[in-house]
Amino acid sequence: MPATPHAANTSAAHTRTNTASRAGQGNGTLTALLTRGMHTLLATLLLMGAAQAWAGATTTAVTGNPASSTAGQSVTLSATVTGASPTGNVTFMDGAVTLGTATLNGSGVATLNATFMTYGSHGITASYAGDAGNSASTSATYWQWVGYGTPTTTLTELPPKIRLPRVT
């Protein structure tokens, strides 16, 4: 935490205290006894207790296969998380509806098979929960198109007419 330089005061010494913190990680305090004049302080924040490793940034991307489908057809959704060997779970969403959760494999990919029963565009996102060395991230929206499908027509042959003799 770099300290802000400040102007000299008229006393022989001046005490300057700064506090720094990181959400969920703890906080620390720097107190310095300064003599008259201008000073620039450079301090490193060491958190009380065990050393803390801060999670690195990740990115998440989601795709579907096939890119367009028909109502009732299975679609494989894949989320790829890039980071420092990410582990853990990815949650797949269709708007506000949770489709399911899948675990990342060793390559940072999680897959989920989904079936969409309504036609139209479905806005799919994938959210990575994060782990000890990687921060959480959410993908951009992937649009899965679901169509009506190909209509089928079945023809059935009717039996031939049967002629009955006339009765008089």
Secondary structure, 3 states (H helix, E strand, C coil): CECCCECCCCCCEEEEEEEEEECCCEEEEEEEEEECCCECCECCCCCCCCCCCCCECCEEEEEEECCEEECCCEEEEEEEEECCCCCCEEEEEECCEEEEEEECCCCCEEEEEEECCCCEEEEEEEEECCECCECCEECCCEEEEEECCCCCCCCCCCCCCCCCCCCC
